[in-house]
Amino acid sequence: MLLSPARMYAHLLRHDLSAFIHRSFLELNPQTQFHSNWHIEVVASKLEDVRHGRCRRLIVNVPPRHLKSHAISVVFPAWLLGHEPSKQILSVTYARIFLRHSRAARAA
């Protein structure tokens, strides 16, 4: 059975976290160009390890403006709850920026 391009794209977004990061960035930031790079693939892979319980502690150190907050605070909660709605997520921050991230996560 052949899938339509729209169904193939939906399947990709459901099963590939880096593709979901890319698409959600475009959706939430329509005026900003997305620049893919290897570190996004690595972060997505490590977040998948967290999701599957292969990693219980993760520290991500990348420079500012490299999609760390977008991937971890916005996209990952949406991705996780989309796959496992019974999961509970606690997000803690020292700054008020989290309010913007939580609103974006609800929109993703």
Backbone as JSON, one array per atom type, in Angstrom:
{
  "sequence": "MLLSPARMYAHLLRHDLSAFIHRSFLELNPQTQFHSNWHIEVVASKLEDVRHGRCRRLIVNVPPRHLKSHAISVVFPAWLLGHEPSKQILSVTYARIFLRHSRAARAA",
  "N": [[0.83, -1.17, 0.0], [0.69, 2.1, -0.97], [1.6, 5.17, 0.46], [0.24, 8.45, 0.68], [1.93, 11.57, -0.07], [1.37, 13.41, 2.0], [0.6, 11.76, 4.12], [2.94, 10.3, 4.44], [4.64, 12.34, 5.3], [3.39, 13.04, 7.71], [3.8, 10.64, 9.06], [6.6, 10.69, 9.22], [6.97, 12.95, 10.89], [5.83, 11.99, 13.2], [7.54, 9.94, 13.95], [10.18, 10.78, 13.91], [12.12, 12.67, 15.8], [13.9, 14.83, 15.31], [12.93, 15.8, 12.87], [10.44, 16.64, 13.76], [11.23, 18.66, 15.5], [12.28, 20.47, 13.64], [9.96, 21.06, 12.05], [8.22, 22.13, 14.01], [9.65, 24.36, 14.77], [9.5, 25.91, 12.42], [6.75, 26.32, 12.39], [6.28, 27.78, 14.74], [7.95, 29.95, 14.45], [7.59, 31.57, 11.96], [8.8, 33.6, 10.45], [11.5, 33.23, 10.62], [14.46, 31.76, 9.45], [15.27, 28.31, 9.31], [18.14, 26.62, 10.28], [19.56, 23.7, 9.81], [21.65, 21.41, 11.6], [24.29, 19.23, 12.71], [24.26, 19.04, 15.5], [21.6, 19.23, 16.29], [20.5, 16.82, 15.51], [21.92, 15.15, 17.27], [21.05, 16.08, 19.81], [18.32, 15.44, 19.55], [18.51, 12.65, 19.37], [19.56, 12.03, 21.91], [17.46, 12.94, 23.51], [15.51, 11.13, 22.76], [16.67, 8.88, 23.89], [16.29, 9.55, 26.57], [13.49, 9.52, 26.65], [12.96, 6.79, 26.24], [14.05, 5.69, 28.48], [16.72, 5.0, 28.52], [18.54, 6.85, 29.24], [18.92, 8.62, 32.15], [19.76, 10.98, 33.2], [20.54, 14.01, 31.81], [22.59, 16.42, 30.46], [22.74, 19.23, 28.52], [24.92, 21.05, 26.73], [25.24, 23.64, 24.78], [25.98, 26.47, 22.72], [24.24, 29.68, 23.12], [21.24, 30.33, 21.18], [21.1, 28.02, 19.63], [18.96, 26.32, 19.48], [18.5, 24.85, 21.8], [16.74, 25.41, 24.03], [14.33, 25.48, 22.63], [14.16, 22.85, 21.59], [14.27, 21.26, 23.93], [12.62, 22.39, 25.99], [10.28, 23.14, 24.72], [9.58, 21.52, 22.39], [10.17, 18.8, 23.12], [8.49, 18.16, 25.44], [5.94, 18.26, 24.16], [6.27, 16.3, 22.19], [6.79, 14.02, 23.79], [4.39, 13.82, 25.32], [2.64, 13.45, 23.23], [3.25, 10.89, 22.45], [3.11, 9.41, 24.79], [0.65, 9.96, 26.63], [0.06, 9.74, 29.36], [2.27, 10.42, 30.8], [4.01, 12.55, 33.12], [5.27, 15.81, 33.33], [7.73, 17.86, 34.65], [8.9, 21.03, 34.68], [11.52, 23.15, 35.38], [12.88, 26.34, 36.01], [15.11, 29.13, 36.25], [14.42, 31.55, 35.37], [12.02, 33.89, 33.99], [11.51, 33.26, 31.42], [10.46, 30.83, 30.92], [7.67, 30.94, 30.82], [7.08, 31.83, 28.24], [8.11, 29.64, 26.84], [6.44, 27.58, 27.77], [3.97, 28.31, 26.74], [4.54, 28.11, 24.03], [5.03, 25.38, 23.87], [2.5, 24.34, 24.26], [1.37, 25.16, 21.93], [2.74, 23.72, 20.01]],
  "CA": [[0.0, 0.0, 0.0], [1.45, 3.34, -1.07], [1.09, 6.29, 1.25], [0.29, 9.76, 0.03], [3.0, 12.4, 0.5], [0.93, 14.01, 3.27], [0.65, 10.71, 5.15], [4.35, 9.99, 4.68], [5.16, 13.45, 6.09], [2.82, 12.87, 9.05], [4.52, 9.51, 9.65], [7.94, 11.18, 9.54], [6.89, 13.84, 12.06], [5.47, 11.18, 14.38], [8.58, 8.98, 14.3], [11.52, 11.38, 13.84], [12.1, 13.86, 16.66], [14.58, 15.96, 14.68], [11.99, 16.36, 11.89], [9.42, 17.34, 14.53], [11.88, 19.9, 15.96], [12.34, 21.35, 12.47], [8.62, 21.51, 11.69], [7.67, 22.99, 15.06], [10.35, 25.65, 14.69], [8.9, 26.66, 11.32], [5.39, 26.68, 12.77], [6.29, 28.78, 15.81], [8.78, 31.07, 14.03], [7.45, 31.56, 10.49], [9.64, 34.61, 9.8], [12.9, 32.92, 10.86], [14.97, 30.64, 8.67], [15.79, 27.2, 10.1], [19.43, 26.1, 9.81], [19.8, 22.39, 10.4], [23.05, 21.11, 11.87], [24.47, 17.92, 13.33], [23.96, 19.04, 16.93], [20.17, 19.02, 16.47], [20.33, 15.36, 15.43], [22.47, 14.58, 18.5], [20.11, 16.42, 20.88], [17.12, 14.63, 19.33], [18.85, 11.27, 19.72], [19.69, 11.95, 23.36], [16.12, 13.08, 24.07], [14.86, 9.83, 22.55], [17.21, 8.0, 24.94], [15.58, 9.91, 27.8], [12.1, 9.03, 26.52], [12.92, 5.33, 26.35], [14.64, 5.27, 29.75], [18.13, 4.62, 28.38], [19.3, 7.93, 29.86], [18.13, 9.18, 33.24], [20.28, 12.31, 33.47], [21.08, 14.58, 30.57], [22.99, 17.83, 30.46], [23.0, 19.67, 27.14], [25.71, 22.28, 26.69], [25.48, 24.21, 23.46], [25.91, 27.93, 22.83], [22.92, 30.28, 22.92], [20.68, 30.43, 19.83], [21.3, 26.76, 18.92], [17.7, 25.58, 19.62], [18.46, 24.02, 23.0], [15.47, 25.64, 24.75], [13.23, 25.08, 21.75], [14.1, 21.39, 21.5], [14.09, 20.6, 25.22], [11.53, 22.94, 26.79], [9.07, 23.33, 23.92], [9.24, 20.38, 21.52], [10.22, 17.49, 23.77], [7.26, 17.85, 26.18], [4.86, 17.98, 23.21], [6.6, 15.0, 21.58], [6.61, 12.97, 24.8], [2.97, 13.67, 25.64], [1.99, 12.91, 22.05], [3.48, 9.44, 22.41], [2.73, 8.81, 26.08], [-0.16, 11.0, 27.28], [-0.03, 9.58, 30.81], [3.5, 10.93, 31.42], [3.96, 13.84, 33.79], [6.49, 16.57, 33.06], [8.0, 18.99, 35.53], [9.92, 21.89, 34.09], [11.97, 24.13, 36.36], [13.8, 27.31, 35.45], [15.44, 30.24, 37.13], [14.03, 32.8, 34.71], [10.63, 33.98, 33.56], [11.44, 32.85, 30.01], [9.7, 29.59, 30.83], [6.29, 31.22, 30.44], [7.03, 31.83, 26.78], [8.33, 28.27, 26.38], [5.28, 26.73, 28.05], [2.94, 28.68, 25.77], [4.95, 27.55, 22.74], [4.87, 23.93, 23.94], [1.08, 24.06, 24.06], [1.05, 25.42, 20.51], [3.46, 22.77, 19.14]],
  "C": [[0.89, 1.25, 0.0], [0.78, 4.43, -0.24], [1.18, 7.58, 0.45], [1.43, 10.56, 0.64], [2.62, 13.02, 1.85], [0.99, 12.98, 4.39], [2.08, 10.31, 5.46], [4.99, 11.08, 5.55], [4.66, 13.36, 7.53], [3.52, 11.73, 9.78], [5.93, 9.93, 10.07], [7.92, 12.04, 10.8], [6.57, 13.06, 13.33], [6.63, 10.32, 14.86], [10.0, 9.55, 14.3], [11.52, 12.69, 14.61], [12.81, 15.04, 16.01], [13.7, 16.6, 13.6], [10.89, 17.15, 12.6], [9.98, 18.66, 15.09], [11.89, 20.92, 14.83], [10.96, 21.93, 12.15], [8.03, 22.44, 12.74], [8.36, 24.34, 15.08], [9.73, 26.51, 13.58], [7.49, 27.14, 11.66], [5.37, 27.83, 13.78], [7.08, 30.04, 15.46], [8.73, 31.23, 12.52], [8.35, 32.57, 9.77], [11.14, 34.32, 9.92], [13.31, 31.69, 10.06], [15.55, 29.57, 9.61], [17.1, 26.72, 9.47], [19.7, 24.79, 10.52], [21.3, 22.18, 10.58], [23.11, 19.8, 12.65], [24.07, 17.92, 14.8], [22.46, 18.84, 17.2], [19.85, 17.53, 16.42], [20.81, 14.68, 16.72], [21.52, 14.84, 19.68], [18.85, 15.58, 20.75], [17.36, 13.18, 19.72], [18.93, 11.09, 21.23], [18.33, 12.09, 24.04], [15.31, 11.81, 23.86], [15.37, 8.82, 23.57], [16.53, 8.28, 26.28], [14.16, 9.33, 27.76], [12.0, 7.54, 26.75], [13.58, 4.8, 27.62], [16.08, 4.82, 29.66], [19.06, 5.66, 29.0], [18.41, 8.56, 30.93], [18.58, 10.59, 33.63], [20.94, 12.83, 32.21], [21.39, 16.05, 30.78], [23.34, 18.18, 29.02], [23.71, 21.01, 27.2], [25.98, 22.68, 25.25], [25.37, 25.73, 23.61], [24.47, 28.45, 22.67], [22.55, 30.33, 21.44], [20.96, 29.17, 18.98], [20.13, 25.79, 19.13], [17.64, 24.65, 20.83], [17.12, 24.18, 23.73], [14.28, 25.21, 23.9], [13.07, 23.56, 21.75], [13.71, 20.75, 22.84], [12.85, 21.1, 25.96], [10.22, 23.07, 26.03], [8.68, 22.04, 23.2], [9.19, 19.05, 22.27], [8.99, 17.2, 24.63], [6.07, 17.53, 25.25], [5.05, 16.61, 22.57], [6.32, 13.86, 22.56], [5.14, 12.74, 25.1], [2.18, 13.17, 24.44], [2.14, 11.41, 21.94], [2.99, 8.74, 23.67], [1.94, 9.83, 26.9], [-0.23, 10.9, 28.8], [1.23, 10.09, 31.53], [3.24, 12.27, 32.08], [5.3, 14.52, 33.61], [6.58, 17.72, 34.04], [9.14, 19.78, 34.91], [10.25, 23.0, 35.09], [12.97, 25.05, 35.7], [14.06, 28.4, 36.46], [14.93, 31.57, 36.57], [12.57, 32.75, 34.29], [10.45, 33.53, 32.11], [10.59, 31.59, 29.84], [8.26, 29.84, 30.42], [6.12, 31.23, 28.93], [7.2, 30.42, 26.23], [7.1, 27.39, 26.63], [4.13, 27.06, 27.09], [3.27, 28.08, 24.4], [4.78, 26.03, 22.73], [3.41, 23.55, 23.72], [0.68, 24.25, 22.6], [1.67, 24.41, 19.58], [2.64, 21.55, 18.82]]
}
